[in-house]
């Protein structure tokens, strides 16, 4: 799991159990990003995310943002 979260290996290449365990950490990171004050800070935080994990963080940020703002 740690290897996925630091970007050493791809999430999608891992067994379902590891993917499931990583989802909470991805959700928590997305929430931290959305709690930042400005869009510039949020974009910078996403840019600092390891490349192999970034698409999952971006997707979760959008999902949580939509949920918080009453969109589907």
C-alpha positions as CSV (number, residue, x, y, z in Angstrom):
1,X,0.0,0.0,0.0
2,X,2.8,2.4,0.9
3,X,4.4,1.9,-2.6
4,X,1.1,2.9,-4.2
5,X,0.7,6.0,-2.0
6,X,4.2,7.3,-2.7
7,X,3.9,6.7,-6.4
8,X,6.3,3.8,-6.7
9,X,3.7,1.5,-8.3
10,X,0.4,2.0,-10.0
11,X,-2.8,1.6,-8.1
12,X,-4.5,-0.2,-10.9
13,X,-1.8,-2.9,-11.0
14,X,-2.5,-4.0,-7.5
15,X,-5.0,-6.6,-6.2
16,X,-8.5,-5.4,-5.3
17,X,-7.8,-5.6,-1.5
18,X,-4.9,-3.1,-1.8
19,X,-6.9,-0.8,-4.1
20,X,-9.7,-0.8,-1.6
21,X,-7.3,0.0,1.3
22,X,-5.8,2.9,-0.7
23,X,-9.2,4.5,-1.3
24,X,-9.5,5.9,2.2
25,X,-6.0,7.6,1.9
26,X,-7.0,9.0,-1.5
27,X,-10.2,10.3,-0.1
28,X,-8.5,11.9,2.8
29,X,-5.9,13.6,0.6
30,X,-8.7,14.9,-1.7
31,X,-10.4,16.4,1.3
32,X,-7.2,18.1,2.4
33,X,-6.7,19.5,-1.0
34,X,-10.2,20.9,-1.1
35,X,-9.7,22.5,2.3
36,X,-6.9,24.7,1.0
37,X,-7.8,28.3,0.7
38,X,-7.2,29.1,-3.0
39,X,-7.4,27.4,-6.3
40,X,-3.7,28.1,-6.8
41,X,-2.9,26.2,-3.6
42,X,-5.2,23.3,-4.6
43,X,-3.6,23.0,-8.0
44,X,-0.1,23.1,-6.5
45,X,-1.0,20.3,-4.1
46,X,-2.3,18.2,-6.9
47,X,0.9,18.9,-8.9
48,X,3.0,17.7,-6.0
49,X,1.1,14.3,-5.9
50,X,3.2,11.5,-7.3
51,X,2.5,11.1,-11.0
52,X,1.2,7.5,-10.8
53,X,-1.3,8.5,-8.1
54,X,-2.3,11.9,-9.5
55,X,-5.2,10.8,-11.7
56,X,-6.8,9.0,-8.8
57,X,-6.4,12.1,-6.6
58,X,-7.8,14.4,-9.3
59,X,-10.8,12.1,-9.9
60,X,-11.5,12.0,-6.1
61,X,-11.1,15.7,-5.7
62,X,-13.8,16.3,-8.4
63,X,-16.1,13.6,-6.9
64,X,-15.9,15.1,-3.4
65,X,-16.2,18.7,-4.7
66,X,-19.4,17.7,-6.6
67,X,-20.8,15.9,-3.5
68,X,-20.1,19.0,-1.3
69,X,-21.7,21.3,-3.8
70,X,-24.8,19.2,-4.4
71,X,-24.0,18.1,-7.9
72,X,-24.1,14.5,-9.2
